[in-house]
């Protein structure tokens, strides 16, 4: 597999982390690494979750709702948009994470990028790897 063919789903905790600091692996993944290095897959449910959590924490993130909307618009522009037609629920320990797995399956993603690696135990049955942002950046040769 060539690096630029890696399809990923980025969990909400990575997105929120990227908004907190411009020095970490999450920020580098979402805003510095060329989008030619990977394909980010999104769904309406994932974007709505990104938005909901970011706007609830907007004062802690030092961002306005307008800035959050602009970032989300940029992610939507750059990403592959998927619609989920088949549910795999319940599969994961935390049912709130099942929609991430469903998106990864629908989009044929190879990697789910998250800080909660243990929450995605068993996704290897679907041929999907789980990695932290730092591990993924190493995988694509960015660290």
Phi, psi and omega in degrees: 000129175282149184303319185287000177260000183290122177260133184226159167239130182255117182295157183300324182296331177286317178301311181296320178300322180295335179276340182282325186211142178265016182248350186266177180296326180297314179298314180301315180300312186277333189235348182245325182287134179303135178292354174283349181277337180199165177246119177272130178255137180228164174223164176305318181299318181292316180296320177296324177290315175309309183297311183301312182289319179298317182288330175294329182256014188303322180291323177290332180274351183059040178233147174273165176300324179297317179295319177298315178300320179296318178295316179297321177298320178297315179298318178297321180294320185277343192259161173276123184268130182235149173243137184265127180244348182226130182259139180254027186272153340279141178231313184272161179303317179258110183300341178288348178264351184301326181293334175292314177298316180300319177295317180298319179293311182300320184272359183057039179289145177270337187220137166257125181258120185205159170270348181257060185305317184296336180289346182250026179300132177099352181289347176297340176299338180260006181078023183249133175266158175238133182216151170282165176305318181296316178298319180293318178299322175296317181302320182266007175078026180261356177230000000 
